[in-house]
């Protein structure tokens, strides 16, 4: 949907319903905030046409927010001329406009709504000012031709302050409305100047303008004025002043002052909301751009730096613990990051789990790396969120350049590309922009709107990373890197999707899976990956050298799809792949989180004969009491545990932690696989703690299908593989029931030769129900 023009997202019928529904809630919102000349039905009838115009502005391509100002002026003409009516309109636009059209919120649409609100407020304020000035002109004309009695009647106006001064600017008369604004009795103003009641910052300018008008009398003063009272309160006002001359002498200077403090405060609130994140209170992307523009306007000798902060594993917190806990974690992270700032640095939340630190007047990239060190140190300690103790690791992308060599967009893209490199390198670190490395890369924010059309055009391919068995160190040599001459026992492969982009080349999954989740494309993309992986796995020869299974990641969004089990069953049937040769990986937070997890779906998938694995185990929260209740086959240890074990001096408990988790998995009859293995030393330590298997760059990077076949031919020649029912060396098989942890060793329906059509659908539900 995100690739579709905005107008095409709403059907004519939905548009008609949305206009009527929005007009109804809008009418109720402003009823009672002003003095309309009809009841709810009449108001709703009048607002129906304005609702249609607002929705046209929102959906039209190209989007031009300023057209909402004309709608605001039309609203004022319906006599809803009160600041409360404007505030109510802003609130209902923000909360109900997308809902009325049945549109899901997205960064693009929420940005349009915010821009529309701003344009509406500006249009309303402008129209209100014109009305006030028109009313003031009437008063001026009435004052010039009225008798004293009629002038006194005008002076009694309850809302417009009136001040009459002589040829020297001394106040000769004023009314109660102005006296209330400045908190001074009318009699105590006589003989003083209007400038005496102006804000100190406005007084000198006002004194010059009033004096110039008394001298020539040819121009009218119109503009904003701040007044102060003896208590220090500030009143924001509209000022209109004219001078009546007799010959060359000023006989009277008339000032009309209207209190617009409520309107000013509303505009300030809207301005603040448009420039700040509502969750953390931090500045947002709008203020970031404004600040960069201010700094770049100061001259080309200045330098700027960006530290792009992206939390690692935040999605697992949202999926496993819920969005409320995720929001609390973001607030806590914002507080941690604030304390790292020094003068000249600004912290911004640009959306989701992404923050940016802007550095002004840097001397070089070293200034930005120093900030990166402080950020990683600040986030190293666990954060207490309610009853949960959470770790908020982060990956950082750094960029720094002189003003003038790159604009704001270039600087953001450089930092974003560096962030991608940091995540690719293993997370929990920073990376600096490298133009030679990043020339072919592209920002994830640029990719987001292209995803929908990419799925339709089938631009995605699957690469495979081998999963090898780790044999005991006493009996076999260390697992070699490919091409070293020694052999590896390949037990499976993990399928990793890549985007073959027509402009940017082959993009790794880290570049687009996050945007796919946020834009709702993950379901369609996940189905296509499953189809490709199963189809290619079915084509592999049935030899001992071939992988025993293909492992495919399953997102939380896919797991919530009501027809997932039937979808997997159909894909396996279409590919002709036995169910026990497919493994589905789910994150630790989704499967073992405190929310309970999708137990029924997992058991239905296991009843098909599909293998199930917990991915990224040991990286976050896990409810271990659920581990033995689920039909799991494998635990995949987080790569962060493997890297922690690299240096015993800095983390002496690293190997003990891995040993304990391997023992836990074996106690439940599960195969334990370590991810992110990059060195021989890491592989040796994993064998020492009896970890069953591993994957990582030590053995092979993700390979396209044709390269995988070549790699297998070299890496597995002359070896003997485990049988298809491969179980961990230290596992303790249990009864082999579908719901038990020992299902790793239970023969699947497909392995027993039972057609899967007999164990799918209703039969599955009866078997596990």
N, C-alpha and C positions, 0 to 999 in steps of 0.2 A: 504493500500500500504506500510505503514512503516514496517510491519512485513515481507514483501517480500524481498528476497535477492536482492541486488542492481542490479545485472545483469538481473534479471527477470522483472525489471521495464520498460525496453526498448525493444520493439519488433524488430526483425531483420530489418524490413522495416524502422522503425523510426531510428534505428542505422545507416543504410546506408545513409538516408537523413541527419542525424545529422553530420556524417563525412564530407559529401560533403559541407554542409552549413557552418560548422566551418572552413574547409579549405579555403573557399572563403573569409570569413570575416578576417581570420588570414592573408591571403595573402595581402588583402587591407591594413590591419593595419601596416604591416612591410614594404610595398612598399615605398621607399623613405627614410627609416630610415637607410639604409646601401647601399651597392653597389652590388646588385644581378646581376647575369650574364644573366638574361632573363627578359621578360616582365611579366605582371600580370598573363597571362595564364600559362606560364612556372613555375612561382613561385607557383601558385595554384596546379599545377600538382605534383610538388615536395612535397608540404606540405600535400597533400592528405594522403600519407602513414604515415606521422608524426602525422596527426590528428587522424588517426585510432589507432596509438599506444597510444596517449594521452588518448583517450576515453576508450581504453582497460584498462589502468591503473586506470582511474576514477571508472569504473564499476566492476572491477574484485573483486571476493571474494577469499581469504581475500584481503583487500585493502593494498597495499604496495606503498607508495608515492615515495620512492627512485627510482623506475623504470623510473620516469619522467626525471631523470638526464641524462639517455641515449638518450632520445628524444632531450634534449637540446644540447647535444654534436653533434647529427646528424644535428640539425639546424645550428650549427656553421660551419659544413663541407660544407653546401650549400652557403658559403661565406657571410652569414648574420651576420658577426662578429662585431656588433656594440652594445653599451649599449642601444641605442634607440630601437633597434630591440628587445632586451630583455624586456625593459619597455613596448613596445607595446604588446608583447606576454603576459606579466603578466596581462595587462589591459583587453585584449580580453578573456583570460581564465576566469577572474573574472566575466566579464559581459555577455559573450556569450556562454560559454561551456554548462551550463545547459539549456539555451534557445534553443540552436541548437538541443538538444535531447528532447525538449518538456517536461522537468522535472520540477516540482514545487520545489522551494527552500525549504529546510528543514535544521535543525541544522546539521544533519548527512552529507548531501550532500555539504553544504557550508563549513563544516569542511574539507571534502575531497578535495574540490577545493583549499582551503587555503594551505593545506599540499602539494598538487600537485604543486602549485605555488612556494612554498618554495624549494621543491626538484628540480624543474626546474631551479630556479635561482642558486642554489648551483652547479648543473651540468653544467650550462652554464659558470659560473665563473671558475669552475675547468678546463673545456675544453679550455677556453680562456687563462688561465694561462699556460697550457701545450703548447699551440700554441706560446705564447710569449716566453717561455723558449726555445722552439725549434728554434725560430728566433734568440734569443740571442746567442745560440750555434753557429749558422751559422756566426754571426758577430765575435764571439771569434775566430773561425777558420780562418776566412778571415783576421782578424787583425794580426794573427801570421805569415801568409805567404804572406802578401800583401806588395807592395812597398808603399812608403810614399804617392804618389799620390792616390793610390787606398784606402789607409787608410783615407785620407782626404775626399774621396768620401763617405766612410762609415760614417765618422763624420758628414756629412751633412744630415743624416737621420732626417726627420722632426718630428718624434714622439718619438724616443728612445733617452734618455739622456745618454751620454757617458762621463765617467770620468777616466782619466789615472793618477795614482799616483806613486811616487817613493818608494824606499825601506823604507823610513821613514813615508810614508802615505801622503806626501805633493803632492798636485795637480800640475801636469806638463802640462796637456792639458784637455780640455773639449769642448763640442760642444754647439751650440746655443739652442738645445732642452732642455738640462739641465739648461742652463742659464735662459730660460723662466720659467722653473718650480720654481726656487728659486728667481727669480727677481733680479739677479745680473749679471753684464756684465762678459763675460768669462775672460777678462784680470784681473779683480779684484778678481778672485778665485785662481789665481796661488800662490802657496806656502802655501795655507790653506789646511785644511783637509776636507774630505767629511763629517766627524762628525760635523763640524761647521755649516752645513746646515740642520742637522737632528733636529727633535723635541727634546726638552730638556729631555723628558721622554725616548727617544730612543737612545740618544747620547752615554751614558756610555756603554750600551750593544753593540752598533755598533763599538765603539772604541776598545773594547776587542776582538771582533770577527775579525776585520780587522787586528789588530796586530798579533793575533794568526795565521792568514792565511799567513802573510808575513814571520813569523818565520818558518813554516813547509811547507806551500804551497800545502798541500795534500788534502784539502777539499775546495769545492766551497760553498760560502755563497749564500743561496737563502731564500727569505722571504719578509715579508711586511716591509715597511719603511715609516715613516712620515717625510716630509720635511717642513721647514718653511721659509718664505720670510721675508725681512725686515718689510713689512707691517703687519706681523703676520698671513698671510694666511697659511693654512695647506694644503699640497698636499699629498694624499695617493698614494704610489708607490709600484711597484714590483721591488725588487733588486736582481741582480745576479752578483756576484763578483768572479773573478778568479785571480790567481797570476802566473806570468811567472818567473821561477827561472833559474839561471845559477849556477850550483853547489849548494852551500848552500845559495847563495845570491839572494834576490828578485830583479829582474831587473825592473818589472813593475806590477802594480796592476790595473786591468781593471774592472770597474763597469758599468753595464748597468742598467738603471733606466727607467721604463715605468710608465707613469702617469695613474693611475686607479681610480682617484677621482670620476668620473662619476659612475663607477661600484660600488664603495664603498657607494656612496650616495644612489644609487638604492637599494642596499642590506639593508642599514639602514632604508630606507622607507618601504621596505617589512617587515623588522623585526618589525618596529613600528606598521604597519598595522596588522600584525599577533598577536600583543599583546595588542592592544587598540581597544576600541569600536568606530566605525566611527561616531556615532551620538553624544555621550557625550564627547568623548575624554578620557574617563576613562580607566584604565587598564581592561583587560578582563580575562576570565577564565584561559587562557594560562599563563598570568603573575601571576595570583593568585597561580597557582600550582608552578610556578618557585619560587615565594617568600616564599611559605611554605617550599619548599625543601631547600632554603637557610637558613631559620630559624631553621629547624630541623637538618641541618648539623652542627649547632653550639653547639650541646651537648644536652643530655637528661634532663638536669636540667631546661631547658626553658619550658615555658607554652605558649599555644596559645589560642586565643578566636576568635569566629566568631559570627557576628550579621547578620543574614539573613533577608533582608528587602523585603517584597512583597507588592506592592501597592494594596489597597482595591478599587475595582470598576473601575480599569483602563480600562477593556474591555468595560464597558459602555461608557467611553469617546471616545474610538476608534470607537465604533459602532454608537454612536449618533452624534459626532462632527467631525469624520473623523480622518484618521491616521496622517495628518499634525498637527492637534491640539494635538493629542496624543504624537507625537514626541516632540513638543515644551514643553509639560508638563514634559516629561521625562528629557529634558535638564534642565528645571527649578528645578525639584526635585534633579537632580545631583548637581546643584549649592547649593541648600539648605543643602544637605548632606555633601558637602565638608567642609562647615564652622563648622561642628560638630567635625571634626577630630583634634586630637592632635598628638604629636610626637609618632612614633611607630605604627601608624594606617594607613591602606591603604583601599581606597574605590574602589570597583570593580563593574562594571555592567556585570552580567553573562548572560544577555539575557532578552528580553521582558521587563516586569516591575519589574524585580528582581535585587537587588543590594546586595552586601556583604561587610561588614566592617571587615577587618582582624586586630586583635590586637596581637602585639608581646609582649612577656615577661609579661603576665598577672600574677596577684597574686591570682586570684580566679574568680569565676563567677560574683562577685560584680563589677569587672571592666567592664564586658560586659553589665550588667544591667544598669550601669551608662551611657554607650554609647546609650543603648536603650531609656533611658529617654530623652537624648539630641535629638535623632532622632525624637521621637514622638512630642517633643516640637517644633522642627524645621518645622515639617510638619503640625502643628496644624492650622497655619494661612492660609487662602485661597491664591491661587496663580493666578495672573493675566496672562492669556494667550490670547493675542489679545483682542478680545471683550468679552472674557469669564472669569468669576471668578470661579475657580475650587478649590475643596477641595481634597487634595491628602493624604487621610488617609493611614495607613499602618499596617500590621501585621508583627511581628518580631519573628524569631526563634533564640534562643541563645544556644551556646555550648562553652565549655571551657575544656581543658584537658592538662595534661603534655605531652611534646614531648616524643614519644616512646610508650605511651599506646594506641595510635590510629594513623593511617595514614591519609593522606589528604582526601581520600574517606570516611573514617569513620567520620571524623569531619564534612564534608559536609552533610552526611546523618543525623547525629545527629541534626544539625541546621535545616535541611529541615523538619525533623519529628516534631521538636519543633514548626516550623512555621505552620505546619498543625494543631497542637493543639491550637495555638493562634487563627487561623481562626475558628476552631470548637467552641472555647469558645466565639466567638462573634466579632472578628476582632478589630482593633484599639488598640491592646495590644501586649505584648510579652509573650512568654512561654519559659521555660528552659527545656533542655533535661531531660527526666525521663526514665532511661533504663528499669525500671519495667513496665512502661506504654507503652513504645515504642518497646518492643522486637518483637511484632507481626506486627509492621508497616513497611512500605517500602517507599523509596524515590519516589516522583512523576516522577523524571527523569528516574528512573529504569522502571517505568510502561509504559512510552510513547511508546516504540517499541513493547510492548505486546498488545496494544489496538486492532490492526486490527484483529489479530487471536482471541482475546477474543470476538469481535463482531461476527465473523464467528462461534465460538463455543457456542454462546449464554450463556455467563457466567454472564449476568446481571440480577438482580432481582429488584423489586420495593417494597419499604416500604412506609407507608402512615402515615402522621401526621395529626391528627384531626384538623379541624377548627370549633370552637364553637361560638355560639351566646353569646353576652354579654348583659344581661338584666339590666334594670335600677336599680341602687343600692337601691332605696327606696322600691322597691317591691319584690326583691329577694335577697337571700343571696349571698355572694361573690362566684365567680366561684371557686370550690375546685380543689385540685390536685386529680388525680385518686386514688380511694381507700379510700378517706376520708369519704365516706358515703353520700355525697351530689351529686346531678346530674348535668350534663352539657348537653346543647342542641347542638348536633352536626349537623352542616349544610353542611359540606363537608370535604374532605380530600385532602391534597396535596401529589402528587406522587413524591417520591424522589428515584432516581436510586442508587443502590449499586452494587458493583462488587464482586461476589463470586469467588475470585481468588483461583486457585488450590493450590498455595503455601503459600500465605500470608493471606488467610482467607477473611473475609468480609471487604471490603474497602468502606469508606464513599465517597460521590460524590466529596467532596473538593479535594480528592487525585488524581482524574483522569479527571474531566471535563475540566480543563485548558489544559492538554496535548491533550485531545480529540479535543478541538477547534484548537490547533496549528497543529495537525497532519492531520486534515481533516476528522476525524472519527466521528465528532459530528452529521453529517446528518444521518448516518446509526444507530448510537446509539439512537438518538432522535426518529427515526421511531420505533425502537424496544420498547422503553419506552412507546410510545403512544399505541402500540399494546397491551403490557402487562397491562397497566392501564385501557384501555377501556375493554379488555376482563375480567379482574377481577371485574371491576365496574358493568359489565352486570350480573355477577353472584351473586351480593349482593341481598338479599331478598327485595322485594318491601314493606317494613314495615316502620313505622314512625321512628324506631330507626336507619335505614340505612342512610348513608350519601346521601344528595341530589345530589351531583356532585363530580367528581374527577377532581382535578386541576393539569395540567401538564405544566411544564416549556417548553417554545419554545425558542430556541437560535436564534440569529440574522442570523446565517448561514442558519438555516432551513427556516426562514421567507423569505429568498431570493431565495429559490428553486422554479423554475417556476411551478412545479406541486403540490405545497403544498396543495391547497384546495381540489383537486381531491384525493390526498393521504389521507387526514383526512376523507373525505367522504367514501373512500373505507374501511378504518380501522373501522369506526363506523358501516358500513354495515356488515362487517365480524364479528364484536363482537356482533351485535344486540343491541347496546347501543343507546338510544335516544340522539339526538344531544344536547339537553338542559341539559344533565347530564355530559357533558364534558366542562371544563373551561381551556382555554389556557392562560398561564401567559407570559407576555413579559416585558422586563426591561424598566424602565422609559426612558432611553436614546434612546432606539430603537423606542419606540412608540411616545414619545413627544420631541425628539431631534430636533435641528434646521434644520437638513437635510430634514425634511418633513415627514419621516416615510412612511411605506408601507400601505397607506390608502386604496388602492384598494383591497389588499389582506385581510385586516381586515374586510372590508365590505362584501367580498365574504364569509369569514368564518362566520360572523354574520348571513348572509343569510341562511346558513345551519342550524342555530339555536344554534351554539356553543357560549358559554359564553366567554367573553374576559376580562382579568384583567391586570392592570399595576402593575408590581412587583417592590419592592424596591423603592416605591414612596417617594420622599423627600430626597433622598440621593445624588442627583446631579442636572444636568441641566434639566429643564422641560419647554417646550413652552406651557404655559397654554392656549394660544389662540386656540390651537388645541384640547383641552380637550373636548369641547362641540361638536366637529365635528366628533368624532370617536364613533363607536358603542360599547362602553365599558359597562361593568357590575360592575366592582369592582376596587377599589384602595387598594393596599396592602402596608401599611406604613412600611418603612424600620425599621429593628430592632434597628438601631442606634438612631432613634428618641425615641424609648421606653426606651433605656438605658440612653439617655441624660436626660430623665425626672425623673430618679431615685433619683437624689439629687438636690433639688431645690436650695441649697446653692451654688453649683458650676455652675448650669445652671438654673437661675431663669426663663428663658424664655422657658424652655423645654415643660412644660404643655401647655403654650399659643400657641407654635408652633403646637403641636398635635391638640389642639382644633381648630386652624385655618384651618389645613388641613382636619380635619373631616368635618368641616362646608363647606369647598370648595367642597368636594366630595358629600355631601348631596345636595348642591345647584345644582349640575349637575345630581342629581338623581342616584348616585352611592352608592353601598355598600362599606363601609370602614372597612378593616380588618387590625389589627396590628400584625406584626410578632415579634418573639423573646421575647414573654412574659414569664418571669421566676419567678416572685414573685406575691403574692396576692396584694401587694401594687400597682404594675404596673397595674394589672387587674382592681383594684378599681379606679385608676385615669382614665383609659380608659373608664370605664362605666360613670364616672363623666362628661367626655366630649362627651358622647353619641356615642362612637365608636361602630360599629355594631357587630364586631366579632374579634376573636383573635386566634392565634396559638402559641405554644411554649412549652418549657419543663415544664411549670407549669401544663399543661394539659396532655401532653404525648409527649414522644420522637417519632420519626418515627418508626412505627411498621410494621413487616411483616404481610401479609394478615390474617394468622390464629390468631395472637395475637390481631390484630385490632378487629376481631369479638368478642373476649373475653373482650377486653376493652370496646367495645360498650355495651355489655350486662351488665357490671357493672355500667358504667358511665351514661347511659341514662335510666336506669330502673325507671319507674314511672313518666316520664316527658312527656310533650307535646311538639312536635316540630312545627316549623313554616311550613306552606304549601309549596309545591314545588316552588311556585312563590315568595319565600321569598324576601322581600325588606327591606332596612334599615329603622330603626324606625324614622329617621329624613329625609328620602329622599323625594324629590319632583318629582314625575314621570312626564315626559313630554309626548309628543304625541305618543310615542311608535314606531316611525319609525325606520327602519333599521339603518339609518345614524345618528340618534339623540342619545344624551346621555341617554334618557329615555328608551333605548332598554332593560334596566335591567328588566322592568316590561312588556315588549312586549311579547306576546305569540309566541313561536317559531313555525316553520312549523311542527316539530315533535310533539309538544304539541297539536297542532290543529288537529293532525291525518293525516296530509298531508304526503304522502310518500316522503322521502328525495330525491328519484330519480327525483322527479318533480321540486326540487329547486336547484339541482346541475348542474354543467356544464354550457352550454350555457344559461340556464334559469337564473342562478345566474348573469351572465354577463349582461343580458338584464335588470334584476331587479334593479341592482345598477349602471348600466353603465351611 
